[in-house]
Amino acid sequence: MPLSVNQQMSSSPTSLPQTGGKVNVTFQARSLPTNSRLKAAYSLAPGSTFQIVGSSTLAPTNVGTGTFQGFTKQLDIRPRPGVPPSPTVFIDASVQEVSATGQPIGAPQPARRILSIQNAAAAVAAVAASPQPAPAPGGSSGLGQSLRSFREAAGLSQEAVAQQLQVSRSTVSRVERGQEPSQRMAEGIRAMIGGSPS
């Protein structure tokens, strides 16, 4: 049966200090055949101010009476040198069911987890509180201005932010200039900068 990866990927802890730390990422699959297993690859979203510097596989996870099967991978996530930490880190994964001989079964499926970075939102809020240019006519630019302040403080390009939000660079540019974002994009912006603007 197809895997429902986004409901099976979990991480602990859900937040890290600005210096980074180790995160346990767990995948579980319901009714996985006994002769197959899960295989996953991990990365941080393009443009991330953090990086994975190491990883190790922990003991396989078996919950209940075999209804769920899976594993846990420990990722060591640290900030990139010389780059201010962003308030969030996006862990991207590609998980696939494989046979006992390692042959792929079906197509890889993407999954994403968002970690918050402790105390980083305060730094972003301080930047956002600095004087801002007047709003563009005909738009609600509070969220766009907060996004631009966060992006510039974190040293991120519009392209990097666009990749994390899964929109085009031109969309990021228009929102920063005052265009109202879609509901999905607005939620992604609030998660990225650590809270909605006032």
C-alpha positions, 0 to 999 in steps of 0.5 A, spaced: 500 500 500 502 507 498 506 510 504 502 516 507 509 519 509 507 526 511 503 523 517 509 518 519 515 523 519 516 526 526 522 529 529 524 530 537 525 535 539 521 540 535 526 546 537 533 547 537 538 553 540 541 558 536 547 553 536 543 547 533 543 540 536 541 533 535 534 531 532 531 525 532 527 524 525 522 518 525 519 514 519 513 509 521 509 505 515 503 502 517 502 494 515 509 494 511 511 487 508 516 483 513 520 483 507 521 490 505 523 496 509 524 504 509 529 508 506 530 515 507 535 521 504 535 527 508 537 535 507 535 542 509 531 546 504 535 550 499 538 557 502 537 554 510 542 558 515 543 551 518 546 545 515 547 537 517 554 536 519 553 528 521 548 523 522 547 516 525 541 511 525 538 509 531 535 502 533 530 500 528 523 502 531 517 497 532 511 499 535 505 495 538 505 488 535 508 489 528 502 494 525 507 499 525 515 498 522 520 504 521 526 507 524 529 513 527 535 517 524 539 522 528 541 528 525 546 533 527 544 540 525 548 546 526 548 553 524 552 555 517 558 560 520 558 567 519 550 567 517 545 569 522 540 563 524 533 564 522 527 562 526 526 556 523 529 550 519 526 546 514 528 538 514 526 535 507 526 528 506 525 523 501 522 516 503 522 510 499 520 502 500 525 498 498 525 490 498 530 486 502 535 486 496 535 494 496 530 494 490 526 500 490 518 499 491 514 505 488 516 512 487 520 516 493 515 520 497 517 527 499 516 529 507 518 536 511 518 537 518 519 544 521 523 546 527 523 552 531 530 556 533 529 558 540 530 566 541 531 567 534 524 570 533 526 576 538 532 578 533 527 578 527 522 582 531 527 587 533 529 588 525 522 588 524 521 594 529 526 598 525 523 604 521 520 601 514 518 604 508 511 606 506 506 601 504 505 600 497 498 602 495 492 597 494 495 592 498 496 589 505 504 589 506 505 588 514 506 581 513 511 582 506 515 587 510 516 582 516 518 577 511 523 582 507 526 584 514 527 577 516 530 575 509 535 581 509 537 580 517 538 572 515 542 574 509 537 570 505 536 571 497 528 572 495 530 565 491 532 562 497 525 564 501 521 562 495 524 555 495 522 554 502 515 557 501 515 553 495 513 559 490 516 563 485 521 568 486 517 573 483 511 572 488 516 573 494 518 580 490 510 582 490 508 580 497 514 584 499 512 590 495 505 589 498 501 584 495 497 580 499 499 573 500 495 566 499 493 563 505 498 557 504 503 562 503 501 567 509 502 561 514 508 559 511 511 566 512 509 566 519 512 559 520 518 561 517 519 568 521 516 565 528 510 568 528 505 573 525 506 580 525 502 585 529 
